[in-house]
Each structure stands twice: as C-alpha cells, then as structure tokens.
Amino acid sequence: MSASRRAFIKKTAAGSAAVFAGGILPGFGAGSYRRIPGANERIRVSVMGVNARGLALALNFARQENCDVAHICDVDNRALERCVEAVSERQGARPAGFRDFRRSLEDPDIDALVIAAPDHWHAPASLLAMQAGKHVYVEKPCSHNPHEGEMLVEAAARYGRVVQMGNQRRSWPRVMEAIARLKEGVIGRPYFARAWYANNRGTMGHGKEVPVPQWLDWELWQGPAPRKPYRDNLVHYNWHWLWHWGTGEALNNGTHTVDLMRWGLGVDCPYRISSSGGRYRYEDDWETPDTQVISMDFREGMTMTWEGRSCNGKENEGTSTGVLFFGENGSMLIPGGDGYTIFDLDGNVVEKVEGVTEVDPLNPVNPAELLDGLHIRNFFDGIRGIAPLKADIASGHISTLLVQLGNISYRLGRSLEIDPATGHALGDRTAEEYWSRSYEKGWEMRL
C-alpha cells in the first residue's frame, strides 16, 4: 500500500474505511448502522416501474434495515404481479399493487416514491410525488429534457423534499476513495477525462402497429408524452432509442460516467460542447445514435469526452465502461466496478486497488446490488436528516444536463456555446427548441 493511500485511509477512518469495518454494506453486517441516531425509524416506499431495473430496486429496498416496500406500481400486469410476489418473499410482507402510481401517492403513510419507469416519466412522476409530500429516489436520467431537470431542482426546494438520483457510484466506497485521492493530487492536477460505454445491442427491427396487449395499460404507459399508436417493438426496452420517450445511450449509460468525470474534475457546466455520431450498425426504427462522441470544454482549463458504442462491444482499458483521468503526473482508471488503478506518465501501474465485490457493468437490471444498497441507505439518511445526499437533484440535474446538451449538439449537427452559469446555449434559439417538450393535454408539468 502506498504512503498516500495509507494517509487517506487513516484520515477517513470514520468514512469509507468504516464501511468495510463496521458494515453498512448490505450483506456485510449492519451493527454499526443500527447505532446511528434515527436509523431505526421505518421508511415506507412505493416503487414505480418494476419490469426490470425497478424489480431489482424494489428487492434492494426490501432488503434494507427498517424499510417497508409497501406499494408496487406498474402498467404491466405481469411485471406488477411478479414484483409483488418477489418482494413478498424477500421481506415477508405483501405489498399492495397499483396500475396507477397516483393512487399510491394518495396514501399518507408512504414516505418515498422510487421511480424506474421509462425516461419520459422520471421528472413528471418526481414532481407529482413531491407535490404529494413524498421524498423521491429517481433513476438516471432525472429528466427527459433540460427544462424538466430545472423544474425538479426548484420543486425540491419549494416542497422541502429529499430527491436522490440513481448515480449509485457516488456511494461506492472505492470510487469515493479514488475521487478523494484524485482531488488530493495523486496524479497531479487533472485536466482531461475520457469515459466510454460499449455493448453489442441487436436491432430493434421495424415495428408494426398492433392491438395493445391485454396486460398493458398503453394510455398510462405514455402518460405525459403526446399520444402515439402502439407498436410491437417498443415495450419494454427499445423505447430508449426513440426521442419521443427515450434519451439514447448517452443518458441511458453515459450519465453515470459523465457524472464521475464531473465529480473528479470538480466542474459543473462547460462553455462549449459538441457531439457527433450516428445510427450506423442497422437500418431499423432506432433514432438515437448507436455510435456517439460528446466533447465538453470547461473554463477551468479541462476537457471531458464520452464515447458510446451501443453495437460494438470492444472494450477500452479492459472494461466495457469506465473513466480515465489524465493529470500532470500520471493517470487514474476507474473501470465499471468499485476499484481503481493509478499509472505513471509512461503508463506503468503504480497502484491497483480492488473493489469489495464484483460488478457486471453490462447487466442492465442489477449490476451491483450490494454496492447500490449504500446509495439507498444514503437516501434514507438524507430523509432522516443525519447525512447529506451523495447525489442530490441539483448535482444530478447538472450531470444529466451535460449529456442532454451533447444530444442537442448531435441533433443540430454543430457545436454549442454554453453559458457556464446557467447551462443554456448562448443566443441559440434553435438549441432552445430542444430545451423542453410538448405534453399530452392534462399531463403538463406545473410547479
């Protein structure tokens, strides 16, 4: 162990080191956590959107100390029943099931709404939950478009609710350690960060208009989005690749590593952003790019890039997703898991720190359940007022916004000049047309 890392662990013995020794990592003992004042107050949650990622989240919440998963909400009857049964088995109590999550919000005993529905639902559901007096745990991205993110930041302040975004890596112990050491100068002054995501996704084909399946409430699935006919290649995952409901690979997976880069470099909004790419691999209904590069330049004298390859899984640095920071004295790699490696200027390994548990970054449902439990516990601590959030909505919005700006640049086919103070494109009316969206009548977001 290097001297710098020994010093770091000694200085933070009450922090991430205590995670390993005292055991607030789920599955590693919870004795220390029980001794935190207020930690034994039970929190009742409702989970919305439980076909895949939401099912994993519901089960993760159900395994936490002093948490009751009281409600399960989904417009797919099959997913709803499957999740109710799975949560019942894990926590020993059967949650109530709702097709319409708004009925769940009417229950005064529900403390928080957990949102893992499609992207176009994230901000509208978060706002309705806050207006109903609930705290919110919303998966990334926090919004479908920048205006929605701005509204959530304002709403959290106005309604006094705790809102945590699912940037779970903010709570992973070794990642926190890596970022802290980066800020302490372990590779000197960092000035460039490069992130990537690579997968081998297949074609979504050409969908046909068919009758809505009996198990699906298509009207409620669309919710705030203007109405479109049902097609047989949208539900449950391919909506990601259509602008009407989704935000592409950039926000689907890029949000995580863009957030890591921003965290490590200590920056917020860039002054310039550009993006290029396209839908190259297949000819089908997929609208968002399957190959994309986003570049962000900051007035602090730093640059970040994100590379997404949805249909070619060739790894970079031996990992399908990761971040590489470059500094005056070396570089630091944070791969898809909870570990990191430090290199000198010649690329030689100086130090390699392994994570405490395995992570599968290509698992779209549950890549790191035990580690993600720490993020959930941090959400609970925020509700109880005993710890600040690791990924509050103000921070989550900025990380989401950077990737949204990249998508706007891509759709316009040119760079954007940005006001770093606001994140808005400078004097660019065309870019501002992508800042918000139209809503189905009666579903407009209003504070």
CORBELWO-V944648 format. One record per residue. PHI is phi in whole degrees, -180 to 180 (999 if undefined). PSI is psi in radians with two decimals (none if undefined). D_FIRST is the distance of its C-alpha to the first C-alpha in Angstrom with 2 decimals. Layout:
BEGIN
phi={PHI:PHI}
psi={PSI:PSI}
d_first={D_FIRST:D_FIRST}
END
This chain:
BEGIN
phi={999:-70:-64:-66:-74:-61:-65:-63:-64:-62:-70:-115:-61:-85:-106:-66:-63:-68:-61:-78:-78:-84:94:-90:-74:-54:91:-116:97:-131:-61:-65:-63:-64:-83:-72:-56:84:-72:-93:-76:-74:-115:-103:-121:-118:-115:-113:87:-124:-71:-133:-59:-65:-63:-63:-65:-59:-69:-68:-62:-66:-86:-78:-60:61:-128:-115:-83:-90:-132:-122:-129:-162:-84:-103:-58:-67:-64:-60:-68:-61:-71:-57:-67:-66:-67:-57:-66:-75:-101:77:-142:-88:-76:-77:-113:-135:-73:-103:-63:-65:-67:-64:-65:-73:-79:-68:-86:-81:-91:-149:-109:-105:-116:-133:-73:-57:-55:-68:-95:-58:-74:-59:-68:-61:-65:-61:-65:-62:-66:-89:86:-102:-79:-136:-118:-116:-65:-73:-73:-72:-152:-83:-151:-59:-60:-62:-63:-61:-65:-67:-61:-66:-66:-60:-72:-67:-95:64:-106:-88:-128:-111:-92:-78:-86:-60:-62:-63:-111:-77:-57:-71:-65:-59:-63:-62:-65:-63:-70:-60:-69:-80:99:-63:-119:76:-73:-79:-136:-147:-136:-126:-127:-156:-146:-133:-148:-123:-76:-85:-73:-94:69:-112:-76:-115:-71:-136:-60:-65:-58:-62:-78:-116:-93:-67:-61:-76:-59:-72:49:-73:-81:-53:-69:-136:-68:-73:-127:-83:-124:-104:-103:-115:-121:-70:-58:-54:-99:-120:-59:-61:-119:-108:-136:78:-65:-58:-92:-65:-125:-64:-55:-60:-82:-62:-63:-62:-63:-62:-62:-66:-84:71:-121:-115:-99:-81:-98:-149:-145:-144:-150:-142:149:175:-96:-106:-75:-129:-106:-156:-83:-63:-101:-74:-69:-93:-135:-152:-126:-117:-120:-128:-111:-118:-68:-73:81:-138:-135:-127:-132:-126:-119:-117:-130:-75:-125:-150:-89:-58:-77:-108:53:76:-145:-74:-146:176:-134:-123:-95:-116:-132:-65:-116:163:-144:-136:-106:-114:-79:-70:-98:-98:-156:-161:-133:-109:-121:-87:-67:-94:86:-81:-71:-94:-160:-127:-113:-83:-77:-89:-156:-74:-133:-111:-67:-91:-78:-77:-101:-151:-70:-157:-61:-64:-68:-65:-60:-66:-69:-64:-65:-64:-59:-62:-63:-66:-63:-79:76:-110:-162:-72:-71:-78:-141:-67:-68:-64:-69:-61:-64:-63:-64:-66:-59:-58:-76:-62:-62:-61:-67:-64:-59:-61:-70:-85:76:-159:-72:-119:-92:-116:-83:-61:-76:-119:83:-84:-70:-77:54:-121:-65:-65:-64:-65:-65:-94:-70:-138:-143:-89:-122:-61:-56:93:-113:-60:-79:-137:-76}
psi={2.33:2.79:-0.66:-0.65:-0.62:-0.73:-0.70:-0.84:-0.69:-0.74:-0.47:0.56:-0.48:-0.07:-1.97:-0.55:-0.61:-0.40:-0.71:-0.72:-0.82:-0.57:0.88:0.01:2.12:2.36:-0.13:0.31:2.58:0.35:-0.81:-0.67:-0.66:-0.41:-0.12:2.27:2.29:-0.05:-0.27:0.05:2.19:2.44:2.23:2.19:2.73:2.39:2.23:2.17:1.50:0.46:-0.73:-1.52:-0.66:-0.59:-0.79:-0.71:-0.76:-0.74:-0.62:-0.77:-0.68:-0.43:-0.16:2.55:2.39:0.60:2.35:2.10:1.72:-0.53:2.49:2.30:2.24:2.55:-0.10:1.96:-0.61:-0.84:-0.66:-0.89:-0.68:-0.74:-0.70:-0.78:-0.75:-0.75:-0.69:-0.76:-0.68:-0.76:-0.11:0.19:2.42:2.13:2.72:2.60:2.42:2.38:-0.73:1.97:-0.35:-0.49:-0.63:-0.68:-0.33:-0.28:2.03:-0.25:-0.14:2.22:-0.59:2.60:2.28:2.17:2.06:0.44:3.06:2.78:-0.65:-0.20:-0.32:-0.92:-0.81:-0.73:-0.67:-0.77:-0.79:-0.66:-0.80:-0.70:-0.40:0.07:0.30:2.62:2.89:2.33:1.89:2.28:2.74:2.68:2.69:-0.23:2.78:-0.44:2.83:-0.70:-0.67:-0.70:-0.72:-0.70:-0.66:-0.69:-0.78:-0.70:-0.71:-0.68:-0.74:-0.75:-0.05:0.66:2.68:2.17:2.01:2.28:2.65:0.81:1.25:-0.48:-0.35:-0.33:0.04:2.23:-0.86:-0.58:-0.75:-0.73:-0.74:-0.80:-0.69:-0.74:-0.61:-0.77:-0.44:-0.14:0.45:-0.45:0.39:-2.81:2.05:2.46:-0.14:2.43:2.42:2.27:2.81:2.84:2.27:2.36:3.03:1.15:2.50:-3.13:2.63:-0.07:-2.91:2.01:2.67:2.49:2.11:2.88:2.54:2.28:2.61:-0.52:-0.14:2.33:1.57:-0.60:-0.82:-0.53:-0.74:-0.68:-1.97:-0.26:2.42:2.54:2.42:2.68:2.66:2.39:2.73:0.11:0.45:-0.81:2.13:-0.10:-0.55:-0.18:-0.40:-0.54:0.21:2.20:-0.48:-0.63:-0.56:-3.06:0.19:3.14:-0.48:-0.79:-0.41:-0.79:-0.49:-0.53:-0.70:-0.89:-0.50:-0.68:-0.72:-0.77:-0.80:-0.72:-0.85:-0.67:-0.26:0.71:2.85:-1.70:2.49:2.98:-0.26:2.47:2.46:2.69:2.53:2.86:-2.74:3.10:1.72:-0.56:-0.80:2.79:1.82:-2.77:-0.09:2.14:-0.67:2.82:2.45:-0.19:2.13:2.46:2.25:2.27:2.33:2.18:2.35:2.59:-0.27:0.04:0.71:2.71:2.51:2.50:2.55:2.33:2.17:2.26:1.70:-0.41:0.40:1.91:0.29:2.16:2.68:2.39:0.52:0.29:2.53:-0.39:2.56:3.14:2.37:2.05:2.39:2.28:-3.10:-0.50:0.06:-2.76:2.84:2.27:2.21:1.83:-2.82:-0.30:-2.93:1.16:-3.12:2.80:2.39:2.35:2.70:-3.06:-0.33:0.05:0.15:2.48:2.15:-0.68:2.41:2.16:2.09:2.67:2.96:-0.22:2.78:2.57:2.37:1.67:-0.29:-0.04:1.95:-0.18:-0.89:1.24:-0.43:1.22:-0.82:-0.75:-0.69:-0.42:-0.51:-0.64:-0.66:-0.75:-0.62:-0.66:-0.79:-0.75:-0.60:-0.71:-0.72:-0.16:0.44:-0.02:2.56:2.70:2.51:-0.49:1.14:2.97:-0.50:-0.80:-0.76:-0.66:-0.75:-0.79:-0.68:-0.75:-0.73:-0.71:-0.60:-0.71:-0.65:-0.73:-0.64:-0.76:-0.77:-0.77:-0.50:-0.35:0.47:2.90:2.77:2.36:2.21:2.49:1.91:-0.39:-0.49:-0.37:-0.05:2.63:2.38:2.05:0.62:1.54:-0.59:-0.75:-0.65:-0.37:-0.39:0.02:-0.48:-2.94:2.95:2.68:2.68:2.41:2.29:-0.16:0.17:2.48:2.18:2.29:none}
d_first={0.00:3.80:6.63:8.40:6.57:6.69:10.17:11.03:10.59:12.45:15.05:15.68:15.74:19.31:18.62:16.50:14.47:17.99:18.85:16.85:17.89:21.39:22.25:24.12:22.99:26.26:26.25:23.45:25.84:27.55:28.14:26.33:27.99:31.40:30.98:30.83:34.30:36.40:34.12:36.95:39.45:40.23:40.06:42.56:41.81:43.82:42.28:44.11:43.88:42.62:43.34:39.79:36.91:38.96:39.33:35.57:35.28:38.16:36.56:33.22:35.12:37.13:34.14:32.98:33.90:37.09:37.96:41.24:41.79:45.46:46.67:46.10:47.74:48.45:51.39:50.93:52.56:50.64:47.20:48.39:49.54:46.54:44.15:46.40:46.37:42.62:41.86:44.61:43.01:39.54:40.62:43.89:46.02:47.83:47.32:50.36:50.69:52.02:52.90:53.10:50.08:52.38:53.97:50.63:50.24:53.55:52.09:51.35:48.96:46.47:43.62:41.77:42.36:39.67:40.65:39.81:43.21:43.75:42.69:46.18:46.06:42.78:44.17:47.69:46.49:43.96:46.78:49.21:46.70:46.10:49.86:50.24:47.90:44.90:41.23:39.76:36.77:37.49:35.72:34.96:36.86:38.37:41.55:43.73:44.51:43.50:46.42:45.44:41.96:43.59:45.89:43.09:41.40:44.81:45.63:42.50:43.49:47.16:46.90:43.98:42.02:38.31:37.46:34.09:33.55:31.70:28.76:26.58:23.32:23.60:22.78:20.03:16.89:14.24:16.85:17.42:13.79:13.97:17.28:16.31:13.60:16.27:18.74:16.66:16.81:13.54:16.05:18.83:21.98:22.25:25.83:26.17:25.11:26.42:26.71:28.65:30.18:31.89:34.16:37.31:39.79:43.37:46.55:48.05:51.49:54.58:55.31:58.80:60.39:61.02:61.95:59.16:57.92:59.20:55.72:54.73:55.88:55.76:57.25:54.51:51.77:52.94:53.27:52.83:53.03:56.53:58.15:57.92:59.37:57.27:56.12:54.77:51.48:49.97:48.92:46.20:43.72:45.50:46.49:43.06:44.58:47.73:47.78:50.23:47.73:44.36:42.01:40.76:37.35:36.21:36.40:36.00:32.45:31.91:31.90:28.47:26.69:28.97:27.91:24.21:25.07:27.26:24.71:21.99:24.54:26.26:29.70:32.73:35.77:36.23:39.33:39.85:39.13:40.39:40.28:41.82:42.14:44.59:45.59:45.59:44.98:47.95:51.28:51.46:51.49:47.89:48.16:44.65:42.77:40.94:39.35:38.31:36.33:36.02:35.12:34.63:34.86:34.04:35.55:32.14:31.86:29.82:30.68:29.69:31.02:31.28:32.59:34.23:35.64:37.32:39.05:36.75:33.50:31.89:28.17:26.24:22.70:23.10:23.80:27.14:26.00:23.23:22.48:21.25:20.80:21.66:21.06:21.99:18.73:17.60:17.63:16.00:17.25:17.82:19.84:22.29:19.89:17.36:14.26:13.38:12.45:12.16:14.47:15.89:19.66:20.53:18.92:16.21:13.02:10.19:7.79:9.26:9.06:11.93:14.64:16.02:19.38:21.30:23.16:26.24:26.87:30.32:31.53:33.93:34.56:31.44:28.20:25.85:27.91:25.36:23.29:26.58:27.64:25.29:27.30:30.47:29.43:28.69:32.21:33.63:31.95:33.50:36.87:36.58:35.66:32.53:29.92:30.23:30.18:27.19:29.73:33.06:36.07:36.05:32.61:33.45:36.71:35.21:32.80:35.76:38.06:36.07:36.46:40.06:40.78:39.44:41.90:44.69:44.03:44.13:47.37:49.00:47.91:46.83:44.25:44.38:44.31:42.68:43.09:39.51:40.94:42.57:41.17:44.75:46.06:48.05:51.78:51.33:53.83:53.16:49.47:50.45:52.48:49.26:47.96:49.61:51.63:54.97:55.17:57.60:60.32:59.52:55.75:55.07:52.10:53.50:51.86}
END
